Each structure stands twice: as structure tokens, then as C-alpha cells.
Amino acid sequence: MNILITVVVFILIYLCLNILVFGIFAILGREALIDERMRVFVIICNLGIASCLTWLYSNYREKRKTLEEDPNLNIDDTPSNDDENRFIEPIGKDYTVLLSEEQFDNIKKVVDAGSRFVKRLGEMPEYIQFHLEKSGEDYDIPFSLHNMYAADILRNYKEFGYPLTIELDSIVGQSLYHVVRSLVIENDKEYEYSYFEIAVKNGGYFGDENRSPVREMLDHYKATEINIRAEGTPDDYCLCTILGCFDDEYEKRYREIIRNFAVIISNLDNQNFIKKTKWLAEIDKCRDFWDNLYNTVGRASGIESPEIDKDYLAEVKPQKTPLDELTELIGLTETKKEIATLYNFIQMKQKRDEMGMKSPNMSFHCVFTGNPGTGKTTVARILAGIYRDMGVLKRGHLVETDRSGLVAEYVGQTAVKTNKIVDDALDGVLFIDEAYSLAQGGSDDYGKEAITTLLKRMEDDRDRLVVILAGYTYEMENFINSNPGLRSRFNRYINFPDYSAEELYNIFLLNAKKNEYTLTEDALQYLKERLAAIVTDKPKDFGNARYVRNLFEKAIEAQSNRLASKAEVTKEDLAQITKSDLLNGSKQGDRPKRII
């Protein structure tokens, strides 16, 4: 259209110029018309304009011919403003790549695993038979499954409150572009992060050889409204509902893929926390519904469960939220309740803010009290993740330190050292273990300078820093009460009680399972008795979970010594821990260390 407009403008200029010349002739009279110089001037002007018009018309015909050969091209020199009707943005906008390589890989692994799963499902005779019996329609089943899979993927964006438009200036928009690109060309091994970076920087353009219509496919997926809900079932993913009526194993495996994807997308930014939490909870509620159904009435389809290629999910690591990790911790019942209370309080505060209601300012700093090995550092790391997911902190990382990381040996160096640690922890959590030791020096000790510097930074960076102080209960209470600045900023105490004998026993078994070890019956019995005895008569420096971890490591060392003398060692031998291994390991663990 721009070329046509230019042609018309030139024609108008040509006509106006000729009218102007003949007007001059009319004023000057007939003599001017026969003047040789004037005739030459008119001829040159007409030839110049005619040449311009010829060039423009030739250019226009060439572009029309190109358009006929490739209808996807836009012959306009400038792009349309309607983003919904185009899939190529002009080169040269130079977008910043916000999606990290790790996030890119995680998304690609999950999306590709789901594509392979769906493709295999569409080729299964058992599923094809089930599909035909339920729908009565004989059409392209693999294509239908692909569309339903895409609809389930995109539903996560909708439920999280994200727009289904590819906006390359946001990390969510870039992830959506990446997802649709991966769906369009399934399991493309050549599609790597470097390729994605070039595409984003060029506004979504992949080059002449692979002009994948990403936006057009997104429009197709959005236009394919799929709403499948069996009678008496929850509002679940499309394919989860179908597979729930087909085979419980397939439903569980597909849900694992689609939930992993949901968690990855929810962790991209700190927006819409309440919507994210609500949808993830709804996914788990739907999972529980199908689990309870199968436990009650069995498999709905009546088709014997076919073999499943478990390698499909081997490369996809289960994605867990910080709350999932907290729930899975052994013991710590009261601690979990305290964290849940804090979580609920923040959630309600955010709801009040959304509704325009006033809400009190709150401190996110905490004091963790308890003996060594009770999970304080682990919970601090989980709490940092919760703060990140709820939008309290941008990064939500954990920086661990103690007195040695804050206090220097010479005058003037402590403030510098403390400030550096705080700078590393900005937008995350600073965890100070045995914090009471900062105030246990004499009058010339530099610990007080570290406390003063820390308090100032907590005030200056109150929106970017959360501090967790940890240590023994009695010492920490005295430490906080000794300084008015600490007392005013730390009013949330979370206690970590010692583990019971049963909890320590379960921690040992969990370590063994993670490392692919099993215990013999007499070893299990001995382990129970030993842990019960140690808990009944605890030494002052008892390390709780640390003690169990050390016992496990010493038992493995004892097993290694036992197996070293054998001529032939089997896989079962390497996996088995015996009572003698525990006995010998206990002796090594109880033996005092030699000081050289």
C-alpha cells in the first residue's frame, strides 16, 4: 500500500507541475512557449517524473510477484500495528533476553517430554479403541491429542493471570514464545538456547530458512476451544480428564508432566502469587480426586494397563514448590505450623492490598532457636523460596554466615566485611548461625560494630533484605534482649525441637533410600534400639540429624571395609547395610578425634 500511495503522490506532483508551467505560459504569452530553453526545461521535468514512476511501478510488480509465490509475506515496508494478525516483528528492535538458559532447558525438557508422551498415546491401539468407543468419531487422533496438550499447557498461563500474547519484553512472554515454538516443531534437537537468543533479539524472527509461524500457531491454539469435563469430575486439564477415564497410570504420568510445567512457569516472576497458589492447589485437588476414585472403584476404562515407557519421564526432574519441600520434611510439626501461619498472614495481607484495604506493616525477619541439627538452615532456605514466590523478595536466595564472616581482626574492617555479606544477600535472606556469639566478646571486641552495621543496613534496605538469626534458645533470647535495635526488629521466634527417636530413624532410612542402600532386618532392629537409647540419654552436644548423617556415613565406610576383603562383590552386596556395619560405624563415630 505504501508504494501505491507514493505513485499517486508523484502523479499529483506531475500534474501540478504541468499546470504551473502552462499557467506561466498563459501569463507570459505565446512567445514564451516557443522559447527553446523553456521547452527543454519542460521536457527534462517530464522525463524525470516519468523515470520515477517507472521505477516505482517496477518495484511494485516485483513485490506483488513475491507475494504470489509466498502468501505469508507482507509486502508493506512497515509492519502492521495489529499484533494478533502477524507472526514476524521487524528486525532491529533488539529485545533483551530475560529467560535464562536454565529456565529455557527446564521448559524444553518438560514440553518435549509431554509431546513424546502424547505422540505415543495417539499410536496405542488400546487408546485408539477407547477413543473411538467414547467419541464415536474417526478423525486424526494424534492431531486432536496435540491440540488438547497445547490447550492444557496454555491453561496454566490463563489460570496464573498471564495474557496469551507473545510480548517479548517480558520473561513470561518470552517463555510463551519458547513454548509455542517447541510445540510447533516437536523435539527439535537443533533448537538450542543460542538460537532462541537470536530469535528474541530480532523480535521473534528465526531467519529465512525457518520462518516458523509462532504467533499464527498461538492464534490457532487459542481458537481451538477445548472443554472436556466428565460428569461428576472436577474442572481438570483436558487430557487428565480423558486419561482419568482411560488408565490411572497414564493419568498420573501425564499430570506429573503438566504440573512440573505449571511450577516452572509459576517461578518465572513474583506476580499473581494468589492466583498461582490457588491453581497449584486445584491441580493437587484434582489429583487427589482421581486417586480416591481409583482406590474406590478401580480403573474406569476396564482396559488392562499397557506397558509404559518410563524413560519418557526420566529426564524431567519433578518440580517442587517451597511449600512442597516444607511438607516433606520429617518431623518439625510445630515449626511447620509457624511457617504456615506466616504464609497465611502474608497471603491475607496481599489480598487486602488487592482490594485497596489498609494492612499493617510487618517484619519478615525471624529468630530460629534450637539445638544443632534440627533443620534450621534447611527451613531458612525453604522460607527464602516462599518469600520469593510470594513477591516479598525478588531472588529469594540464601546467604549463610556466622561470626567469622562478619567480624574482622582489625579496626575499621568489620563494617566493610559486614557490608559485603549484606550486599551479597540483597533481594534474598541473610542467615546468621550462632548469632549470639556477636555479643560475647569483651569491650574491645568488634562484634558490636558488626551488629550496628547490620541494623543500619536492615533499615536502609528493609525492602530488599530479610535476616534470620539462629542459635541455642537461651543464648538467642539473651542476645536479642541485650540490644534494643535487635529487640524492635526481631519479634518472630520459631522454635526447632529435638527429633524423636522415631523421626531420627526415618531420617536414616530416607538417607539410605536416596543413596540406594537397604538395611537387613537385624540392622533395622539395632538402629531402632540405638537411636532410642541415645535420645533417652542425650549428650549435651547431641547433633540430632547431624548425628544420624554421621552414623550413616560411618556405616557406609564400615561396609566398604567389609566388602574389600571379598573376592567377588555383587550389586546386592553393595546395596546392603548389615548390623555389623552399624556396630563398627558406631564405634568409629564415637571414637574421639586424634589431635595431631
Order of alpha helices (4+ residues) and beta strands (2+ residues): alpha-alpha-alpha-alpha-alpha-alpha-alpha-alpha-alpha-alpha-alpha-alpha-alpha-alpha-beta-alpha-beta-alpha-alpha-beta-alpha-beta-alpha-alpha-beta-alpha-beta-alpha-alpha-alpha-beta-alpha
